[in-house]
Every structure is written in structure tokens, then in C-alpha cells.
Amino acid sequence: MSKSIEQTLLERRSVRRYEYDPIPEGDMDFIYAAIRNTPTSYNGQQFSVIDVTDNDVKLKLYEITGQKQIKTCRHLLVFLADYHKMTVAWRAKGVAPSVFPQTVDGYTVGVIDASLAMMGAIAAAESRNLGTCPIGYLRTADPARVAEVLGLPQEVFVVCGLAIGVPREQPDVKPKQPEELVIFHDRYRSEDMSEELLHYDREITAYNQSRAGGSSDNDWISHITDYYREGEGYRLLAAARARGFLTEKN
């Protein structure tokens, strides 16, 4: 039985352990259809998706990222910012190419389009009682090796992966920031947010200490800052430029 829209959106959780059961073909067709119907800038559809089901390919990607859900999921969807198709179209029709894919806005448009497509896939999969988990390390771990494994042409860049499968676990839903810290009205909030952020930090600490499937003493502020510090070492600008993005100054 499919979930309601409210259940699909508000009960979503990241699932990292999956059963061996295959996903019904009709469910995957629905996910593909949701992806294809993604709203995109200019209707340019500056994205594409690779559905990885080959265990050898998944193992190679697991070895690069260390993300166990890549091995255990039935389908790994890799969402790509993609201007290669437009380059082919320009050549086919004899239209002079644009440098837009090389600009900051071009890169941003591709990332936004691919991200919207992934959210549509998540909603579609969750509505069919499937488990999902986004995997950002596919973008950051080793962009050149991932591109090689997936056979990516120039002007195609990994934005994020999405593991999909029949869930073997039901993790607790993580607490999110309260509405007052997320939804502002008419202009950015001017009131001091310090105490509310510290309260949320304590809430996440309590959640991590008691959550099902493995507890920890992680807080929110320091833990996320550690991720940021790790991210400081990524060389994504060079990786993006190597794929034909962000070479223009504008």
C-alpha cells in the first residue's frame, strides 16, 4: 500500500541497510517517471541519472567512498549535472555553443536541476515504502575515479548518489530545526537565534544517545563543524574545471 503525501514527506528517514529483495519493476518505472517530470531551469533539463545495479560497479564505488549502503542497495541512482547532451544537440543542429555551462550560474543550474530530480526520486520511492539514503561522498571522495568508473563524458559532473532498496531497518526520524529557525517571513530573521540553536544542539545530542540502531555522543554544532573541516580539504573546484565547469570568470 502506498503512503500518503504527508507520510511520504514527514516520515522520511535515511536507510542504510537493505533486504536482498528486488524492487518491483512498476515501482522503478514510477521513480523514473518522477525523475523525468522534474521542474528545471528554462526546461533545459540540465541533468541526467545513472541507475547502477551491476554489483561490480557498485563495489568499485563502495571502495572509493566507503559507504556501505552502496553495496547493499538494489539500485544506486547517481544524479548528474549534465550539459553534454546540450553540446551534442548544438552540434546536431549546427547552433553555436554557449559558454553558459562554464559559468557559476551554469554550474549552479545543473546542481539545482539534479537536486530537484533526486528529491522527486526520494518522494516517489518513499511513497512505495522503499528506503532511501542520499550519498554525497560520491561527489567528493574522488571525482576523477568516480567519473572513470561511470564513464562520464566532459560537461557531466556528479551531484549526489541515492541508494534505494527494501528497508531492513527503520531508524528513528531525526529531529529537525524548529520552524522558527527555518521559515522566515518577508525578510531574513533579525532576532538572535543563539539560544534556539543551542537548544537544538542539545536535542540532537539526546537523540544520538538514545536512537535505535546505534547510539553516539555526537552533538550537532561540533559534529557538523567537523564535516565542514573535512570538506575544507576537498578540491572540487579543480575537479569541476577538469570536467568543463567553472572555467569562466562570471
FIVOPA-223819 format. One record per residue: residue in three letters; y, z, x of N, C-alpha, C in turn. Coordinates in steps of 0.001 Angstrom, whole numbers, padded with zeros to 6 digits. Atoms other than C-alpha are relative to their C-alpha. Example, Ala and Ser with C-alpha at 12.3 -4.5 7.8 and 13.67 -1.06 7.14 Angstrom:
BEGIN
<rec 'ala', <-001190, 000000, 000890>, <-004500, 007800, 012300>, <001200, 000000, 000900>>
<rec 'ser', <-001190, -000060, -000820>, <-001060, 007140, 013670>, <001090, 000730, -000770>>
END
This chain:
BEGIN
<rec 'met', <-001196, 000000, 000843>, <000000, 000000, 000000>, <001251, 000000, 000882>>
<rec 'ser', <-001226, 000081, -000786>, <003416, -000949, 001364>, <000884, 001210, -000275>>
<rec 'lys', <-000940, -001100, 000153>, <006049, 001718, 001925>, <001248, -000478, -000733>>
<rec 'ser', <-001292, 000313, 000595>, <009313, 001865, 000031>, <001009, -000248, 001124>>
<rec 'ile', <-001062, 000219, -000987>, <012520, 000817, 001799>, <000440, 001332, 000589>>
<rec 'glu', <-000435, -001315, -000485>, <013524, 004480, 002026>, <-001006, 000568, 000995>>
<rec 'gln', <001019, -000493, -000927>, <010218, 005477, 003640>, <000000, -000804, 001293>>
<rec 'thr', <000030, 000871, -001170>, <010305, 002495, 005974>, <001111, 000352, 000978>>
<rec 'leu', <-001153, -000222, -000871>, <013766, 003299, 007307>, <000150, 001456, 000456>>
<rec 'leu', <-000287, -001402, -000306>, <013850, 007106, 007213>, <-001191, 000764, 000573>>
<rec 'glu', <001169, -000675, -000548>, <010285, 007977, 008236>, <-000523, -000702, 001260>>
<rec 'arg', <000414, 000722, -001205>, <010155, 005662, 011256>, <-000132, 000952, 001180>>
<rec 'arg', <000222, -000776, -001210>, <008768, 007169, 014449>, <-000627, -000919, 001042>>
<rec 'ser', <000611, 000809, -001058>, <007682, 005767, 017814>, <-001448, 000422, 000192>>
<rec 'val', <001439, -000238, -000134>, <003892, 005451, 018014>, <-000469, -000616, 001319>>
<rec 'arg', <000438, 000480, -001316>, <002303, 005143, 021465>, <-001522, -000072, 000138>>
<rec 'arg', <001466, 000064, -000030>, <-001422, 005449, 020625>, <-000471, -000742, -001248>>
<rec 'tyr', <000401, 000879, 001092>, <-003181, 002837, 018502>, <-001518, -000093, -000102>>
<rec 'glu', <001412, 000284, 000225>, <-006570, 002182, 016959>, <-000326, -001397, 000534>>
<rec 'tyr', <000420, 001323, -000446>, <-008606, -000830, 018056>, <000016, -001022, -001127>>
<rec 'asp', <000044, 000902, 001160>, <-008394, -002314, 014552>, <000995, -001144, 000154>>
<rec 'pro', <-000944, 001119, -000006>, <-006866, -005781, 014327>, <001016, 000154, -001128>>
<rec 'ile', <-001020, 000023, 001044>, <-003690, -006280, 012339>, <-000277, -001188, -000915>>
<rec 'pro', <000259, 001129, 000913>, <-004276, -008394, 009194>, <000973, -001149, 000246>>
<rec 'glu', <-000811, 001189, -000254>, <-003011, -011940, 009616>, <001208, -000063, -000925>>
<rec 'gly', <-001110, 000019, 000947>, <-000879, -011601, 006489>, <001131, 000917, 000416>>
<rec 'asp', <-001039, -000921, -000476>, <000947, -008623, 007992>, <000786, -000618, 001150>>
<rec 'met', <-000702, 000647, -001109>, <001743, -010543, 011175>, <000862, -001160, -000501>>
<rec 'asp', <-000799, 001083, 000568>, <002902, -013530, 009118>, <001290, 000545, -000611>>
<rec 'phe', <-001180, -000636, 000591>, <005274, -011192, 007272>, <000981, 000420, 001092>>
<rec 'ile', <-000859, -000402, -001117>, <006609, -009803, 010569>, <000681, -001220, 000615>>
<rec 'tyr', <-000592, 001240, -000529>, <007113, -013342, 011912>, <001109, -000508, -000924>>
<rec 'ala', <-000991, 000496, 000958>, <008965, -014311, 008725>, <001276, 000841, 000051>>
<rec 'ala', <-001170, -000878, -000105>, <011239, -011269, 009008>, <000794, -000321, 001261>>
<rec 'ile', <-000670, 000363, -001251>, <011994, -012212, 012617>, <000784, -001293, -000174>>
<rec 'arg', <-000650, 001300, 000158>, <012802, -015803, 011689>, <001240, 000086, -000884>>
<rec 'asn', <-001122, -000123, 000929>, <015213, -014628, 008974>, <001116, 000892, 000542>>
<rec 'thr', <-001019, -000847, -000628>, <017319, -012603, 011432>, <001393, -000614, -000135>>
<rec 'pro', <-001380, 000515, -000048>, <021091, -012931, 010975>, <000437, -000125, 001461>>
<rec 'thr', <-000396, 000221, -001394>, <022524, -014408, 014197>, <001412, -000568, 000065>>
<rec 'ser', <-001352, 000509, -000205>, <025925, -015314, 015615>, <000017, -001521, -000133>>
<rec 'tyr', <-000202, 001421, 000234>, <027037, -018746, 014412>, <-001223, -000692, -000623>>
<rec 'asn', <001315, 000555, 000320>, <023473, -019248, 013090>, <-000557, -000768, 001206>>
<rec 'gly', <000492, 000642, -001214>, <022842, -020243, 016703>, <-001413, 000419, 000362>>
<rec 'gln', <001365, -000497, -000224>, <019629, -018171, 016747>, <-000311, 000058, 001506>>
<rec 'gln', <000058, -000076, -001455>, <020103, -017272, 020410>, <-001051, 000996, 000458>>
<rec 'phe', <001092, -000896, -000371>, <016765, -015513, 020696>, <-001323, -000708, -000238>>
<rec 'ser', <001371, 000399, 000304>, <013031, -016080, 020745>, <-000898, 001199, 000280>>
<rec 'val', <000940, -001123, -000113>, <009929, -013877, 020755>, <-001332, -000513, 000539>>
<rec 'ile', <001355, 000295, -000467>, <006669, -013958, 022701>, <-000929, 001081, -000542>>
<rec 'asp', <001017, -000929, 000517>, <003710, -012361, 020913>, <-001157, 000028, 001005>>
<rec 'val', <001017, -000133, -001043>, <001418, -011105, 023675>, <-001211, 000730, -000578>>
<rec 'thr', <001257, -000616, 000440>, <-002176, -010455, 022622>, <-001084, -000090, 001085>>
<rec 'asp', <000967, 000166, -001081>, <-004022, -011534, 025801>, <-000050, 001279, 000846>>
<rec 'asn', <000125, -001274, -000705>, <-005377, -008378, 027456>, <000367, -000100, 001472>>
<rec 'asp', <-000365, 000162, -001405>, <-004921, -009777, 030963>, <001516, 000011, 000180>>
<rec 'val', <-001467, 000010, -000072>, <-001238, -010440, 030310>, <000548, 001393, -000270>>
<rec 'lys', <-000458, -001353, 000295>, <-000782, -007021, 028740>, <-000239, 000934, 001179>>
<rec 'leu', <000302, -000847, -001148>, <-002471, -005384, 031741>, <001007, -000229, 001123>>
<rec 'lys', <-001001, 000289, -001033>, <-000095, -007143, 034137>, <001339, 000643, -000341>>
<rec 'leu', <-001270, -000608, 000419>, <002896, -005973, 032112>, <-000080, 001526, 000055>>
<rec 'tyr', <000189, -001446, -000128>, <001451, -002448, 031981>, <000144, 000435, 001457>>
<rec 'glu', <-000078, -000342, -001422>, <001086, -002441, 035771>, <001439, -000020, 000504>>
<rec 'ile', <-001406, 000070, -000387>, <004760, -003389, 036080>, <000790, 001174, -000563>>
<rec 'thr', <-000833, -000985, 000706>, <006107, -000870, 033566>, <-000570, 001404, -000034>>
<rec 'gly', <000621, -001313, 000148>, <003585, 001968, 033429>, <000016, 000531, -001421>>
<rec 'gln', <-000071, -000425, 001395>, <003961, 002061, 029640>, <-001356, -000207, -000668>>
<rec 'lys', <001388, 000083, 000477>, <000520, 002887, 028196>, <-000129, -000723, -001329>>
<rec 'gln', <000097, 000642, 001314>, <001330, 001573, 024723>, <-000128, -001513, 000120>>
<rec 'ile', <000179, 001442, -000204>, <001410, -001942, 026177>, <-001488, -000338, 000038>>
<rec 'lys', <001442, 000244, -000083>, <-002318, -001642, 026902>, <-000696, 000192, -001330>>
<rec 'thr', <000773, -000393, 001179>, <-003352, -000089, 023613>, <000439, -000697, -001285>>
<rec 'cys', <-000442, 000650, 001232>, <-001275, -002036, 021071>, <-000747, -001314, -000197>>
<rec 'arg', <000634, 001286, 000288>, <-002723, -005093, 019352>, <000939, -001169, 000268>>
<rec 'his', <-000996, 001044, -000220>, <000480, -007113, 019555>, <001174, 000605, 000755>>
<rec 'leu', <-001220, -000359, -000717>, <003261, -006791, 022116>, <000994, -001142, -000205>>
<rec 'leu', <-001039, 001001, 000220>, <006318, -008659, 020917>, <001094, 000191, 001042>>
<rec 'val', <-001051, -000048, -001008>, <008783, -009484, 023688>, <001191, -000794, -000525>>
<rec 'phe', <-001200, 000605, 000577>, <012286, -010192, 022381>, <000915, -000478, 001124>>
<rec 'leu', <-000702, 000679, -001076>, <014330, -012603, 024470>, <001361, -000510, -000462>>
<rec 'ala', <-001227, 000775, 000159>, <017932, -013716, 024680>, <-000308, -001395, 000525>>
<rec 'asp', <000525, 001333, -000321>, <017374, -017460, 024730>, <001046, -001085, -000253>>
<rec 'tyr', <-000845, 001186, 000089>, <019769, -020320, 025479>, <-000715, -001238, 000532>>
<rec 'his', <000751, 001148, -000492>, <017064, -022561, 026940>, <-000167, -001046, -001104>>
<rec 'lys', <000180, 000938, 001114>, <016445, -024081, 023510>, <001269, -000815, -000236>>
<rec 'met', <-001254, 000719, 000197>, <020132, -024965, 023232>, <000209, -001024, 001105>>
<rec 'thr', <-000107, 000939, -001112>, <020061, -026573, 026668>, <-000860, -001232, -000258>>
<rec 'val', <000870, 001124, 000355>, <017123, -028722, 025543>, <000641, -000832, -001106>>
<rec 'ala', <-000631, 000706, 001119>, <018988, -029591, 022337>, <001192, -000835, 000481>>
<rec 'trp', <-001139, 000759, -000543>, <022114, -030616, 024272>, <-000472, -001292, 000665>>
<rec 'arg', <000519, 001187, -000693>, <020074, -032957, 026449>, <-000546, -001012, -001006>>
<rec 'ala', <000640, 000889, 000965>, <018177, -034364, 023471>, <001027, -000804, -000798>>
<rec 'lys', <-001002, 000675, 000831>, <021361, -035215, 021553>, <001128, -000605, 000826>>
<rec 'gly', <-001051, 000552, -000845>, <023494, -036164, 024530>, <001323, 000708, -000140>>
<rec 'val', <-001215, -000802, 000146>, <026002, -033377, 023899>, <000296, 000694, 001324>>
<rec 'ala', <-000381, -000682, -001234>, <027945, -031991, 026861>, <-000270, 001488, -000138>>
<rec 'pro', <000345, -001418, 000116>, <026647, -028472, 027571>, <001216, 000907, 000121>>
<rec 'ser', <-001029, -001035, -000080>, <028764, -025340, 027216>, <-000405, 001044, 001036>>
<rec 'val', <000290, -001105, -000929>, <029074, -022560, 029802>, <-000063, 001336, -000746>>
<rec 'phe', <000028, -001245, 000777>, <029044, -020007, 026951>, <-001153, 000919, 000384>>
<rec 'pro', <001093, -000911, -000387>, <025576, -018677, 027953>, <000274, 000767, 001285>>
<rec 'gln', <-000291, -000655, -001271>, <027060, -017747, 031334>, <001110, 001041, -000107>>
<rec 'thr', <-001096, -000944, 000192>, <029886, -015639, 029862>, <-000526, 001352, -000474>>
<rec 'val', <000373, -001333, 000479>, <029859, -011950, 028996>, <-000308, -000036, -001490>>
<rec 'asp', <000253, 000067, 001440>, <030128, -012769, 025297>, <-001288, -000748, -000293>>
<rec 'gly', <001257, 000719, 000201>, <027297, -015283, 025576>, <-001202, 000893, 000226>>
<rec 'tyr', <001079, -000948, -000274>, <025052, -012676, 027158>, <-000110, 001018, -001142>>
<rec 'thr', <-000011, -001020, 001055>, <026114, -010126, 024525>, <-000554, -000550, -001302>>
<rec 'val', <000500, 000632, 001224>, <025445, -012528, 021657>, <-001523, -000112, 000045>>
<rec 'gly', <001452, 000100, -000120>, <021920, -013171, 022966>, <-000690, 001338, -000167>>
<rec 'val', <000583, -001348, 000116>, <021222, -009441, 023289>, <000069, 000498, -001443>>
<rec 'ile', <-000141, -000444, 001393>, <022562, -008727, 019803>, <-000991, -000728, -000900>>
<rec 'asp', <000927, 000766, 000842>, <020545, -011536, 018214>, <-001435, 000486, 000180>>
<rec 'ala', <001368, -000459, -000260>, <017330, -010401, 019917>, <-000216, 001409, -000542>>
<rec 'ser', <000122, -001382, 000488>, <018014, -006756, 018983>, <-000114, 000040, -001522>>
<rec 'leu', <000113, 000071, 001453>, <018584, -007628, 015327>, <-001385, -000489, -000410>>
<rec 'ala', <001343, 000509, 000304>, <015330, -009601, 015355>, <-001038, 001105, 000179>>
<rec 'met', <000959, -001076, -000219>, <013484, -006598, 016782>, <000072, 001038, -001121>>
<rec 'met', <-000112, -000968, 001084>, <014867, -004280, 014118>, <-000639, -000526, -001268>>
<rec 'gly', <000681, 000585, 001151>, <013689, -006707, 011447>, <-001507, 000103, 000123>>
<rec 'ala', <001442, -000116, -000233>, <010224, -006706, 013033>, <-000469, 001429, -000201>>
<rec 'ile', <000360, -001408, 000175>, <010185, -002901, 013130>, <-000080, 000344, -001484>>
<rec 'ala', <-000007, -000317, 001436>, <011132, -002632, 009450>, <-001181, -000658, -000703>>
<rec 'ala', <001117, 000697, 000644>, <008553, -005240, 008448>, <-001330, 000669, 000340>>
<rec 'ala', <001256, -000626, -000425>, <005773, -003613, 010485>, <-000167, 001379, -000622>>
<rec 'glu', <000071, -001352, 000568>, <006595, -000082, 009324>, <-000291, -000047, -001494>>
<rec 'ser', <000229, 000090, 001448>, <006620, -001218, 005693>, <-001460, -000281, -000317>>
<rec 'arg', <001424, 000278, 000179>, <002990, -002331, 006169>, <-000864, 001090, 000634>>
<rec 'asn', <000707, -001175, -000533>, <002024, 001106, 007571>, <-000519, -000213, 001427>>
<rec 'leu', <000335, 000192, -001404>, <001821, -000166, 011154>, <000890, 000887, 000864>>
<rec 'gly', <-000783, -000783, -000937>, <003018, 001804, 014152>, <000728, -000911, 000976>>
<rec 'thr', <-000786, 000801, -000932>, <005711, 000519, 016494>, <000618, 000881, 001077>>
<rec 'cys', <-000709, -000714, -001059>, <007353, 001505, 019762>, <000779, -000998, 000849>>
<rec 'pro', <-000782, 000856, -000894>, <010245, -000301, 021488>, <-000226, 000402, 001456>>
<rec 'ile', <000268, -000246, -001426>, <009773, -000656, 025274>, <001101, -000664, 000816>>
<rec 'gly', <-001109, 000531, -000771>, <012997, -001077, 027199>, <-000345, -000283, 001448>>
<rec 'tyr', <000369, 000214, -001402>, <011251, -000903, 030584>, <-000412, -001434, 000287>>
<rec 'leu', <000298, 001409, -000231>, <010153, -004493, 030091>, <001235, -000742, 000519>>
<rec 'arg', <-001240, 000609, -000458>, <013799, -005390, 030702>, <000376, 000479, 001403>>
<rec 'thr', <-000572, -000605, -001196>, <014467, -003032, 033611>, <-000961, 000174, 001170>>
<rec 'ala', <000928, -000410, -001058>, <011268, -002361, 035573>, <-000018, -000984, 001159>>
<rec 'asp', <000022, 001044, -001031>, <011039, -005649, 037477>, <000214, -001335, -000694>>
<rec 'pro', <-000277, 001192, 000799>, <012799, -008530, 035702>, <-000621, -001283, 000549>>
<rec 'ala', <000537, 001236, -000575>, <011626, -011205, 038149>, <-001500, -000108, -000240>>
<rec 'arg', <001444, 000031, 000208>, <007948, -010246, 037890>, <-000345, -000201, -001468>>
<rec 'val', <000254, 000170, 001433>, <008068, -009955, 034100>, <000257, -001451, -000403>>
<rec 'ala', <-000300, 001401, 000316>, <009720, -013380, 033889>, <-001111, -000917, 000485>>
<rec 'glu', <001085, 000818, -000529>, <006966, -014805, 036070>, <-001257, 000114, -000854>>
<rec 'val', <001200, -000215, 000822>, <004160, -013253, 034016>, <000123, -000728, -001328>>
<rec 'leu', <-000207, 000596, 001327>, <005683, -014555, 030784>, <000403, -001468, 000067>>
<rec 'gly', <-000348, 001412, -000134>, <006603, -017970, 032188>, <001358, -000344, -000570>>
<rec 'leu', <-001314, 000223, 000594>, <010264, -017665, 031240>, <000774, -001079, 000757>>
<rec 'pro', <-000875, 000979, -000640>, <012483, -020686, 031922>, <001382, 000600, 000253>>
<rec 'gln', <-001375, -000439, -000184>, <016099, -020402, 033043>, <000687, 000151, -001356>>
<rec 'glu', <-000791, -000299, 001188>, <018592, -019109, 030472>, <-000818, 000709, -001078>>
<rec 'val', <000779, -000873, 000888>, <015991, -016777, 028951>, <-000126, 001345, 000705>>
<rec 'phe', <-000059, -001337, -000600>, <016214, -013011, 029519>, <-000657, 001013, -000941>>
<rec 'val', <000662, -001025, 000819>, <014046, -010118, 028294>, <001029, 001032, -000459>>
<rec 'val', <-000850, -001047, 000567>, <015933, -007760, 025979>, <-000807, 001274, -000242>>
<rec 'cys', <000816, -001183, 000272>, <013150, -005425, 024823>, <-001387, -000437, -000454>>
<rec 'gly', <001331, 000222, 000538>, <009452, -005212, 024053>, <-000226, 000882, -001218>>
<rec 'leu', <000352, -000793, 001182>, <007896, -003902, 020842>, <-001509, 000022, -000144>>
<rec 'ala', <001434, -000171, 000218>, <004364, -002525, 020675>, <-000255, 000182, -001493>>
<rec 'ile', <000369, -000106, 001412>, <002702, -002907, 017247>, <-001510, 000186, -000093>>
<rec 'gly', <001422, -000203, 000206>, <-000665, -001612, 016093>, <-000261, 000967, -001134>>
<rec 'val', <000396, -001001, 000990>, <-002601, 000520, 013651>, <000104, 001368, 000663>>
<rec 'pro', <-000263, -001255, -000718>, <-001420, 004045, 014498>, <-001214, 000917, 000078>>
<rec 'arg', <001013, -001030, -000209>, <-003832, 006574, 015966>, <000628, 001383, -000052>>
<rec 'glu', <-000716, -001266, 000027>, <-001187, 009299, 015839>, <001138, -000089, -001002>>
<rec 'gln', <-001166, -000077, 000863>, <001598, 010426, 013542>, <000951, 001035, 000590>>
<rec 'pro', <-000925, -000968, -000614>, <004235, 012055, 015756>, <001014, 000506, -001011>>
<rec 'asp', <-001086, -000511, 000833>, <006864, 014257, 014197>, <001213, -000924, 000118>>
<rec 'val', <-001230, 000782, -000027>, <010044, 012420, 013257>, <001045, 000764, 000803>>
<rec 'lys', <-000987, -000672, -000846>, <012668, 013188, 015892>, <001289, 000280, -000764>>
<rec 'pro', <-001314, -000256, 000600>, <015862, 014888, 014747>, <001036, -000957, 000582>>
<rec 'lys', <-001088, 000863, -000443>, <018836, 012548, 014939>, <001329, 000731, -000141>>
<rec 'gln', <-001316, -000605, 000115>, <022505, 013367, 015339>, <000434, 000030, -001466>>
<rec 'pro', <-000439, -000086, 001406>, <024097, 014524, 012067>, <001000, -001102, -000324>>
<rec 'glu', <-000876, 001078, 000460>, <026122, 012104, 010012>, <001403, 000108, 000583>>
<rec 'glu', <-001372, -000193, -000478>, <029398, 013625, 011214>, <000199, -000478, 001439>>
<rec 'leu', <-000086, 000468, -001377>, <028588, 012594, 014796>, <-000278, -001501, 000124>>
<rec 'val', <000408, 001407, -000062>, <027507, 009070, 013901>, <000894, -000900, -000851>>
<rec 'ile', <-000766, 000814, 000945>, <029502, 007823, 010904>, <001434, 000511, -000053>>
<rec 'phe', <-001422, -000329, 000073>, <033291, 007836, 011253>, <000649, -000893, -001049>>
<rec 'his', <-000647, 000734, 001088>, <035759, 006602, 008656>, <001393, -000464, 000404>>
<rec 'asp', <-001278, 000668, -000224>, <038620, 004166, 009230>, <000456, -000024, 001458>>
<rec 'arg', <-000343, -000012, -001421>, <039080, 005174, 012905>, <-000937, 000961, 000721>>
<rec 'tyr', <000898, -000870, -000751>, <037226, 006922, 015705>, <000388, 001458, -000216>>
<rec 'arg', <-000215, -001426, 000268>, <036845, 010640, 015124>, <000852, 000647, 001090>>
<rec 'ser', <-000893, -000654, -000958>, <039602, 012722, 016777>, <-000316, 001481, 000194>>
<rec 'glu', <000309, -001423, -000139>, <038220, 016227, 016168>, <-000986, 000227, 001146>>
<rec 'asp', <000888, -000345, -001110>, <036457, 017948, 019064>, <-001454, 000063, -000492>>
<rec 'met', <001415, 000071, 000387>, <032692, 017295, 018921>, <-000886, 000906, 000855>>
<rec 'ser', <000774, -000723, -001007>, <031629, 019683, 021675>, <-001058, 000906, -000611>>
<rec 'glu', <000943, -000979, 000538>, <030023, 022414, 019599>, <-001118, -000673, -000780>>
<rec 'glu', <001033, 000712, 000751>, <028197, 019970, 017333>, <-001002, -000683, 000936>>
<rec 'leu', <000896, 000621, -000972>, <026795, 018129, 020355>, <-000881, 001041, 000680>>
<rec 'leu', <000801, -001072, -000586>, <025668, 021404, 021909>, <-001042, 000510, -000996>>
<rec 'his', <000959, -000405, 001032>, <024052, 022369, 018599>, <-001143, -001008, -000091>>
<rec 'tyr', <001039, 001034, 000030>, <022202, 019048, 018551>, <-000892, 000110, 001234>>
<rec 'asp', <000771, -000200, -001231>, <021123, 019667, 022149>, <-001031, 001112, -000189>>
<rec 'arg', <000927, -001113, 000266>, <019571, 022974, 021056>, <-001072, -000405, -001004>>
<rec 'glu', <000962, 000471, 001001>, <017911, 021298, 018071>, <-001089, -000853, 000653>>
<rec 'ile', <000973, 000836, -000700>, <016250, 018704, 020328>, <-000885, 000850, 000904>>
<rec 'thr', <000801, -000890, -000847>, <015129, 021428, 022736>, <-001079, 000698, -000815>>
<rec 'ala', <000969, -000677, 000870>, <013458, 023320, 019876>, <-001056, -000971, -000489>>
<rec 'tyr', <000954, 001025, 000436>, <011852, 020106, 018603>, <-001003, -000302, 001107>>
<rec 'asn', <000892, 000340, -001110>, <010433, 019260, 022041>, <-000972, 001132, 000312>>
<rec 'gln', <000866, -001139, -000300>, <008998, 022745, 022430>, <-001119, 000175, -001018>>
<rec 'ser', <000986, -000225, 001066>, <007074, 022570, 019162>, <-000622, -001271, -000560>>
<rec 'arg', <000444, 001234, 000622>, <006362, 018905, 018490>, <-001497, -000219, 000184>>
<rec 'ala', <001418, 000329, -000071>, <002866, 017685, 017764>, <-000233, -001104, 001020>>
<rec 'gly', <000360, 001050, -000943>, <001124, 015578, 020392>, <000494, 000205, 001399>>
<rec 'gly', <-000467, -000265, -001359>, <002603, 017224, 023468>, <001400, 000566, 000014>>
<rec 'ser', <-001300, -000654, -000013>, <005428, 019690, 023944>, <000603, -000056, 001404>>
<rec 'ser', <-000697, -000051, -001282>, <008022, 019978, 026699>, <001211, 000909, -000150>>
<rec 'asp', <-001224, -000803, 000026>, <011120, 021953, 027643>, <001246, -000871, 000116>>
<rec 'asn', <-001139, 000917, -000127>, <013349, 018868, 027653>, <001083, 000315, -001025>>
<rec 'asp', <-001130, -000066, 000920>, <016791, 019254, 026172>, <000430, -001428, -000332>>
<rec 'trp', <-000496, 001345, 000278>, <018912, 016298, 025063>, <001006, -000448, 001055>>
<rec 'ile', <-001098, 000420, -000882>, <022026, 016243, 027262>, <-000494, -000269, 001420>>
<rec 'ser', <000453, 000174, -001384>, <020377, 016764, 030656>, <-001077, -001077, 000094>>
<rec 'his', <001093, 000961, -000027>, <017323, 014689, 029774>, <000525, -001437, -000077>>
<rec 'ile', <-000567, 001340, 000118>, <019363, 011665, 028677>, <000808, -000341, 001253>>
<rec 'thr', <-000752, 000247, -001231>, <021613, 012068, 031719>, <-000926, -000411, 001135>>
<rec 'asp', <000976, 000412, -001022>, <018517, 011823, 033922>, <-000380, -001469, -000170>>
<rec 'tyr', <000278, 001418, 000245>, <017712, 008500, 032260>, <001162, -000868, 000478>>
<rec 'tyr', <-001162, 000759, -000442>, <021259, 007328, 032909>, <000013, -000115, 001527>>
<rec 'arg', <-000015, 000018, -001471>, <020984, 008301, 036569>, <-001072, -000930, 000549>>
<rec 'glu', <001028, 000960, -000400>, <017740, 006388, 036846>, <000516, -001422, -000204>>
<rec 'gly', <-000532, 001323, 000304>, <019470, 003423, 035216>, <001074, -000458, 000967>>
<rec 'glu', <-001012, 000379, -000980>, <022211, 003534, 037836>, <-000595, -000839, 001129>>
<rec 'gly', <000654, 000733, -001069>, <019656, 002101, 040244>, <-000500, -001374, -000392>>
<rec 'tyr', <000437, 001321, 000424>, <018775, -000930, 038135>, <000978, -001058, 000510>>
<rec 'arg', <-000841, 001106, -000487>, <020100, -004255, 039412>, <-000048, -001140, -001019>>
<rec 'leu', <000138, 000964, 001083>, <020297, -006019, 036073>, <001023, -001123, 000076>>
<rec 'leu', <-000984, 001078, -000110>, <023470, -007968, 036841>, <-000548, -001120, 000872>>
<rec 'ala', <000589, 001013, -000878>, <021753, -009736, 039721>, <-001162, -000697, -000689>>
<rec 'ala', <001135, 000588, 000709>, <018644, -010245, 037584>, <000466, -000962, -001078>>
<rec 'ala', <-000518, 000872, 001051>, <020686, -011702, 034717>, <000584, -001280, 000602>>
<rec 'arg', <-000590, 001182, -000638>, <022576, -014027, 037050>, <-001087, -000940, 000523>>
<rec 'ala', <001100, 000833, -000490>, <019289, -015216, 038531>, <-000623, -000830, -001111>>
<rec 'arg', <000556, 000726, 001129>, <018299, -016336, 035039>, <001035, -000887, -000684>>
<rec 'gly', <-001014, 000890, 000524>, <021565, -018185, 034413>, <001028, 000640, -000907>>
<rec 'phe', <-000964, -000714, 000819>, <023601, -015494, 032648>, <001104, 000612, 000875>>
<rec 'leu', <-001061, -000799, -000618>, <026928, -013830, 033530>, <000474, -000551, 001338>>
<rec 'thr', <-000515, 000604, -001223>, <027982, -016300, 036209>, <001456, -000404, -000131>>
<rec 'glu', <-001420, 000278, 000227>, <031385, -016994, 034623>, <000784, 001300, 000047>>
<rec 'lys', <-000838, -001192, -000124>, <034319, -014579, 035038>, <000447, 000534, -001361>>
<rec 'asn', <-000509, -000448, 001302>, <035187, -014412, 031323>, <-001118, 000540, -000876>>
END
